[in-house]
Amino acid sequence: MKQETLLQRRKRLIGDAYYFYENPFHPVRAEGVWMYDAQGRRYLDCYNNVPSVGHCNPRVVEAISTQAAKLNTHTRYLDETILDYAEKLSATFDDQLNSATFTCTGTESNEIALRLARKYTGGMGIICSSFTYHGNSTAVWELATFNGEPPSSPNVKAVPFPDSYRPEFEGSDEELAEAYANEVQKAIEAFEKEGVKFAGLLFCPIFSAEGLPDVPATYLKKAVEKVRSAGGLFICDEVQAGFARTGGHMWGHQIHGVTPDIVTLGKPMGNGHPIGGVITTKKLLDHFHANVMYFNTFGGNAVSCSAGLAVLEVIEQENLMQNAASVGEYARAELLKLQERHEIIGDVRGHGLFMALDLVKDRGTKEPATDETTQLVNEMYKRGVLINRVGVGDNILKMRPPLVFNKENVDQLVSTLDDVLTII
C-alpha cells in the first residue's frame, strides 16, 4: 500500500498522530538492531529501548508462543509463572524491594505507584520535575510538564530538574546538589502552607525526558532525605532507565546509591510485549492490598510473564549489562571525538547505552539549536539511522538502542552523524 494511502487510512480510522519524521517511517519487520521498511531497506535502530534485548529476539518469541499455546488467563487463578517472574525480578533489586504487582504499561505502573503512596501516607501532594513525562492517564498526566506548562493540579508541584550544563544556580557540584535539593524542600513546605498533605516524589533517576543531564553527585540522596524527613515516599520511574540500560547497574537509581520506596517499570520489560510492573516493600504492598480492592485483568498474565522471564534470562546469560557498559563507553569516546570536530555539539552525556548530544548554536551562550536538531534527525533517517530528540529546547539527540548494540553499530552511527553534522 502506498504511503499516502496508508496515512489517509490511518487518519480516518484512528486519528492523526505525532510522527517521528517528516516522512513517516513504515517498518514491516525487524531483527536485532535492524528495522526494515516496506521497500526492504534496513535501518540501524539507535532509538528504541522497547525491544531491549533486540527486535524479535528468538528466545522471547519462543517463550511467548509456547505459553500462548498452553494457557493465558488473568491473575485471580493460581499460576506459577507470575511467581517465578516476580521472584526473579525482585532478586535484581535491594533486599527490601521484594514485592511486585503487574500491569500492562508504564502509565498504569505509575498510576498504581501514586495510589500506593497516597494510600500509605494519607497525603495527596506529589513532587515531579519541571520537564517530565510519566504517562498519559488522567492521574499521571497531572505530572506532565514536558509541554512547558506547570502542573495544573493543586496536588502536584514541579521542581527544577538538576541540570549541570545550564544550571539554575552557581557553584560547585556539591553546591548545585544542595541548591537543587533545596527546591524539593521548598515544594514540601509549599504543600504544608497550602494544607495539602505530602505523599511523595516521583522522578526518573536519569531524568531521561529532561535530556539526560549530568546530575550533581549527591543530589538525589539529598532530595530523598528531605522527602523522607517530611513523611513522603520516593517513587522511582525506571521505565526508561531500567533493565541494564545504564551499563554498570541493572537499575538507574543504583547510580546514585539510593534505594526507592517504590519502583515503576514498563517499556523494555517484555521486549515489545505489553507488560509493566511495580516493585516495592512487602509492608507497602500489604497495606495497599488491605485497603484497596485492586486487580488487573491482563497485568501479570502468563504470556506476559513468560516474555518478562525470557528478557531477564537473555540479559543475564548474554551479559547484556556488561555489553551496555563497554559499548556505551566506546560510544561516548567516539562521540567526544565528534564533539571536537563539530562546534554544534555543546555537550556529550549519558549512561551506558543511553546517550545524548546537546546541540547548540553557540557553545558560549548554549542556545539550543532546535531547528538544526530537527533537520539532523530527519537527515539521519534518510541515511538509514533512527534517532530522535528530546529536552526543553527540543535540541538534545536521544540515543538508546537495543542492548545488543555493538561497536560496529557505534561506528556506523558516529560516521553517519559526522556526515550529517558536516552539512547542516
C-alpha positions in Angstrom: 0.0 0.0 0.0 1.3 3.5 -0.9 2.4 5.6 2.0 0.0 8.4 1.2 -2.9 5.9 1.1 -1.7 4.4 4.4 -1.5 7.8 6.0 -5.1 8.7 4.9 -6.4 5.4 6.1 -4.7 5.8 9.4 -6.1 9.3 9.9 -9.6 8.1 9.0 -9.6 5.1 11.3 -7.5 6.0 14.4 -7.0 9.8 14.0 -4.0 11.9 13.2 -0.9 11.5 15.3 2.6 12.7 16.0 5.2 11.0 13.8 8.9 10.9 14.5 9.9 12.0 11.0 8.7 14.4 8.3 8.4 11.4 6.0 6.8 8.8 8.4 8.7 5.5 8.8 6.8 2.3 7.7 8.7 -0.7 9.1 7.4 -4.1 8.2 9.9 -6.4 10.1 12.9 -6.2 12.4 15.7 -8.3 13.8 18.3 -7.4 16.4 19.3 -3.8 15.9 17.8 -3.6 12.4 14.4 -2.5 11.1 13.2 -2.9 7.5 10.8 -0.7 5.7 8.2 -1.7 3.1 10.8 -1.4 0.3 13.2 -3.8 2.0 15.7 -1.1 3.1 17.2 -1.6 6.5 17.7 1.0 9.2 20.0 0.9 12.2 17.8 1.3 15.3 19.6 3.7 17.7 16.4 4.8 19.4 14.0 2.0 20.5 14.5 0.8 24.1 11.3 -1.3 24.0 13.0 -4.2 22.1 15.7 -4.1 24.8 17.3 -7.5 24.0 16.9 -7.0 20.3 14.0 -6.9 17.9 12.2 -10.2 17.7 14.6 -11.9 20.0 14.1 -15.6 19.3 14.2 -16.7 22.9 11.5 -14.1 23.8 9.4 -15.0 20.8 9.6 -18.7 21.7 8.7 -18.0 25.3 5.6 -16.0 24.2 4.4 -18.6 21.6 5.0 -21.6 23.9 3.0 -20.1 26.7 0.3 -18.7 24.4 -0.2 -22.3 23.1 -0.7 -23.6 26.6 -2.6 -21.2 28.8 -3.3 -17.5 29.2 -5.6 -16.1 31.8 -6.0 -13.5 34.5 -4.2 -13.5 37.8 -7.1 -14.4 40.0 -6.3 -18.0 39.4 -3.2 -19.7 40.8 -0.3 -19.9 38.4 3.4 -20.5 38.9 4.6 -18.3 36.0 3.8 -15.0 37.7 5.5 -16.2 40.9 8.6 -17.4 39.1 8.8 -14.0 37.4 8.2 -11.9 40.5 10.8 -13.9 42.3 13.5 -13.5 39.6 12.7 -9.8 39.0 12.7 -8.8 42.7 16.0 -10.5 43.2 17.6 -7.9 40.9 16.7 -5.2 43.5 17.9 -4.4 47.0 16.5 -6.8 49.6 13.7 -4.6 50.9 12.2 -4.2 47.4 10.8 -7.8 47.4 7.2 -7.5 46.4 5.6 -7.0 43.0 2.4 -6.2 41.3 2.0 -6.2 37.5 0.3 -4.0 34.9 0.3 -3.7 31.1 2.1 -0.3 30.7 4.3 2.2 32.4 1.4 4.6 32.7 -0.5 2.0 34.7 2.5 1.3 36.8 2.9 5.0 37.7 -0.8 5.3 38.4 -0.6 2.3 40.8 2.5 3.9 42.4 0.7 7.1 43.0 -2.3 5.3 44.6 0.0 3.2 46.7 2.0 6.2 48.0 -1.1 8.3 48.7 -2.9 5.5 50.4 0.0 4.7 52.7 0.9 8.3 53.6 -2.6 9.6 53.7 -1.4 12.5 51.6 -2.0 13.7 48.1 0.9 16.0 47.3 3.4 14.7 44.7 6.6 16.4 43.5 7.9 15.9 40.0 10.5 17.6 37.8 9.9 20.7 35.7 10.2 18.9 32.4 9.0 15.4 32.6 6.5 12.7 31.4 5.4 9.7 33.3 2.3 8.5 31.4 -1.0 9.5 29.8 -3.8 8.6 32.2 -5.7 11.4 33.9 -3.9 11.0 37.3 -0.4 10.6 35.8 -0.9 13.4 33.3 -1.2 15.8 36.1 2.6 15.4 36.4 3.3 16.0 32.7 5.4 19.2 32.5 7.3 18.4 29.2 4.9 20.6 27.3 6.3 23.7 29.1 3.2 24.1 31.3 3.3 24.0 35.1 1.2 21.3 36.8 -2.5 22.1 36.7 -3.4 20.2 39.9 -3.0 21.7 43.4 -1.7 18.2 44.4 1.4 18.4 42.1 4.4 20.7 42.3 7.3 20.7 39.9 10.9 21.5 40.9 13.8 22.4 38.6 15.5 19.2 37.3 19.2 19.0 38.2 20.8 20.4 35.1 24.5 21.0 35.4 25.0 22.1 31.8 22.6 25.0 32.0 22.4 25.3 35.8 19.8 27.5 37.5 22.3 28.1 40.3 26.0 28.9 40.6 28.6 26.8 42.5 30.5 23.6 42.6 28.9 20.2 42.0 28.1 19.8 45.7 26.7 23.3 45.9 24.5 22.6 42.9 23.3 19.4 44.6 22.3 21.3 47.7 20.6 24.2 45.8 18.5 21.8 43.7 17.6 19.7 46.7 16.5 22.8 48.5 13.9 23.3 45.7 12.4 20.0 46.8 12.3 21.3 50.4 10.6 24.4 49.2 7.9 22.4 47.4 7.3 20.3 50.5 6.9 23.5 52.6 4.5 25.0 50.0 2.3 21.9 50.2 2.2 22.3 54.0 1.4 26.0 53.7 -1.5 25.2 51.3 -2.9 22.5 53.6 -2.0 19.6 51.2 -0.5 16.6 53.0 2.7 15.5 51.3 2.8 12.0 49.8 6.0 11.7 47.8 8.5 12.4 45.0 8.3 10.8 41.5 11.5 11.1 39.4 13.2 9.2 36.6 16.6 8.5 38.1 18.5 9.6 35.0 16.0 12.4 34.0 15.5 11.0 30.5 12.7 13.2 29.3 14.7 16.2 30.6 17.6 15.3 28.3 19.9 13.1 30.5 21.6 15.8 32.4 24.8 15.1 34.3 23.2 15.0 37.8 25.2 16.5 40.7 26.6 13.5 42.5 24.8 13.8 45.9 21.6 15.5 44.6 19.2 12.5 44.6 20.4 11.4 48.1 19.8 14.9 49.5 16.4 15.2 47.8 15.2 11.8 49.1 16.4 12.6 52.6 14.2 15.7 52.6 11.3 13.7 51.2 11.5 11.0 53.9 12.0 13.6 56.6 8.7 15.0 55.6 7.0 11.6 55.7 6.9 11.1 52.0 7.9 8.2 49.7 10.4 8.1 46.8 8.9 6.7 43.7 11.5 5.9 41.0 10.3 5.6 37.4 12.6 3.0 35.8 10.6 2.7 32.6 13.4 4.2 30.5 16.4 3.8 32.8 16.0 0.2 33.9 16.8 -3.3 32.7 20.6 -2.8 32.4 20.2 0.2 30.1 22.8 2.3 32.0 25.5 -0.3 31.9 27.1 -0.6 35.3 23.8 -1.2 37.0 20.6 -3.1 36.4 18.6 0.0 37.6 19.1 3.7 37.2 18.6 4.5 40.9 21.7 2.4 41.7 23.9 5.0 40.0 23.0 7.4 42.9 23.3 4.9 45.7 19.6 5.5 46.7 17.0 2.8 47.3 13.5 3.9 46.4 10.3 3.0 48.3 8.5 2.2 45.0 9.9 1.4 41.6 7.8 1.5 38.4 8.6 -0.5 35.3 7.4 -0.7 31.7 8.7 -0.3 28.1 11.6 -2.8 27.8 10.1 -5.3 30.3 8.7 -7.7 27.7 10.8 -6.8 24.7 7.8 -5.3 22.9 5.1 -7.4 24.6 2.9 -5.1 26.8 3.9 -5.6 30.4 4.6 -3.2 33.2 5.1 -3.5 37.0 5.6 -2.0 40.4 8.2 -3.2 42.8 8.0 -2.2 46.4 8.4 -3.4 50.0 6.1 -6.1 51.5 4.9 -3.6 54.1 3.8 -1.1 51.5 2.1 -3.6 49.2 0.4 -5.4 52.0 -1.0 -2.1 53.2 -2.3 -1.3 49.7 -4.0 -4.7 49.3 -5.5 -4.5 52.8 -7.1 -1.1 51.9 -7.8 -1.2 48.1 -9.6 -3.9 46.1 -7.1 -3.9 43.2 -6.9 -6.3 40.3 -5.8 -6.1 36.7 -7.3 -8.4 34.1 -4.3 -8.6 31.9 -1.5 -7.4 34.2 0.7 -10.4 35.1 -0.9 -12.9 32.7 1.2 -16.0 32.0 2.2 -15.0 28.4 3.4 -11.5 29.6 5.3 -13.0 32.5 6.9 -15.6 30.2 8.1 -12.8 28.0 9.5 -10.9 31.0 11.3 -14.0 32.3 12.9 -14.6 28.9 14.1 -10.9 28.9 15.8 -11.3 32.3 17.4 -14.6 31.2 18.8 -13.1 28.0 20.2 -10.0 29.8 21.9 -12.3 32.3 23.1 -15.1 30.1 24.3 -12.9 27.2 26.0 -10.4 29.5 24.0 -7.5 28.1 24.6 -5.3 31.1 28.3 -5.6 30.6 27.8 -5.0 26.9 25.9 -1.8 27.6 28.8 -0.7 29.8 31.6 -1.5 27.4 29.9 -0.5 24.1 28.4 2.6 25.9 31.9 3.6 27.0 33.2 3.2 23.4 30.3 5.2 22.0 31.0 8.0 24.5 34.6 8.2 23.5 33.7 8.3 19.8 31.1 11.0 20.4 33.6 13.1 22.3 35.9 12.9 19.3 32.9 14.0 17.2 32.4 17.0 19.5 36.0 18.1 18.8 35.1 18.3 15.1 31.7 20.0 15.3 31.1 23.2 17.2 27.3 22.5 17.3 27.9 19.7 19.8 27.8 21.5 23.1 27.7 18.5 25.5 28.1 14.8 25.4 26.4 12.8 28.2 24.6 9.7 29.2 25.0 6.3 30.9 25.7 3.0 29.2 23.6 2.6 26.1 21.5 5.7 26.8 23.4 8.6 25.2 22.7 12.3 24.4 24.2 15.1 22.4 23.2 18.6 23.4 23.2 20.7 20.1 23.8 24.4 20.5 24.0 27.4 18.2 26.9 28.8 20.3 28.9 27.0 23.0 29.3 30.2 25.0 25.6 31.0 25.2 24.4 27.4 24.9 21.4 28.5 22.9 19.6 25.4 21.8 20.0 24.5 18.1 16.4 23.4 17.8 15.9 23.7 14.0 19.2 22.1 13.3 18.4 19.2 15.6 15.1 18.6 13.7 17.0 18.7 10.4 19.6 16.3 11.7 17.1 13.7 12.9 15.4 13.7 9.5 18.7 13.5 7.6 19.9 10.6 9.7 16.6 8.8 8.9 17.2 9.4 5.2 20.6 7.8 5.6 19.2 4.7 7.4 19.8 5.6 11.1 17.0 6.0 13.6 17.4 8.5 16.4 15.2 11.3 17.9 15.3 14.4 20.0 14.2 15.5 23.5 14.7 18.3 26.0 13.4 21.7 26.9 14.8 23.2 23.7 14.0 20.0 21.7 17.7 20.1 20.8 19.1 17.0 22.5 19.7 14.0 20.4 18.4 10.9 22.2 20.0 7.5 21.5 19.0 4.4 23.4 19.5 1.3 21.1 18.7 -2.3 21.9 21.2 -3.7 24.4 22.7 -6.0 21.7 24.2 -2.9 20.0 27.9 -3.5 19.2 31.0 -1.4 18.3 30.4 -1.7 14.6 26.9 -0.3 15.1 28.5 2.6 17.0 30.9 3.2 14.1 28.0 3.4 11.7 26.1 5.8 14.0 29.0 8.1 14.5 30.1 8.1 10.9 26.6 9.0 9.8 26.4 11.7 12.4 29.7 13.1 11.2 28.4 13.3 7.6 25.1 14.9 8.6 26.7 17.4 11.0 29.0 18.5 8.2 26.1 19.6 6.0 23.6 21.2 8.4 
